Amino acid sequence: MTNFISIDCHAHYEPKILNANGILKRMKEHGIEKTCLMSAVTKEPIYKKSDFLMGIQRTFLQNSILWYIAKKLDKGFHKNKGQWDPWYRKFLFKGESYEIVQKPDNKSVFEVAEKHPDFFYSWIFLNPSINEWKKEFLTWQSHSKSIGIKLHPFWHRYSLEKAVEVAKFSEKYNLPIMIHLGFDKIDNVREFLNCCRKNIIIFSHAGFPFYKWIWPLIKKHKNCYVDFSSHHVSKKIIEDCVDALGPDRCLYGTDDPYGDDNAGIIIKNWIKNLNINDKEKRLILSQNSKKILKKITYIK
Ligand SMILES: [Zn+2]
């Protein structure tokens, strides 16, 4: 089988689950040449979600009525500000809630990227609902390892208007924005894209939690992409997404270390088995990332 160079555009540095040597070892095992890291999202690492429950969630989000039930459930998990409380776990006698990191730890991520410059790059993870976000951005934007901005309205619970503020402020620096959407309104996503035509936008996890409902919007904006990371995507979602957007708009990722330990291999195999040619598979596995995340360099 053809060997493909792979760039993981979406992984987290969460040393409580996997330290730098662990990531490097896994990259070698999974045939990943470069990894783009970002800060952890909770103070204590979140538990491994079961494949079964993730499958149910994906099914809900593909259905126009069940989607709203998923939105309601999500609201219930975020009742207390700054905390994620998956209350259903109480039925499994696992009642812990998790403190959400409001000020992402960019420093540690940049330090680890500096330490292993041939393998790691770093996203600047910003939370525009805290005051110092501009200062944080300016601290890291010119760093040799910075490849873009990460926004997470899902964990940080803010509206897309705040994401527009970041996009406008950072526009002249020409850094792509990776965004993990929350349960917003599609009209707000449309508005966000209309306001940010000059920015390159990557929607995490194939556009979770909207998926196919926003693919036509993404397709319409030539600077928009999706990543195929985490257990938020499946073989079917990847197939449908590539059909809808074309391979030139999709990027390979893992969301390590939060999902399956073998996510890197599993997702890569789904991409390798798509009904597209090798050149198109290369676009998804590395070339699109290399094009957008300009600092990434590699041999060959
Ligand atoms: Zn992630």
Residues whose N, C-alpha, C, O or C-beta is under 5 A from the ligand:
A	BS01	ZN	D255
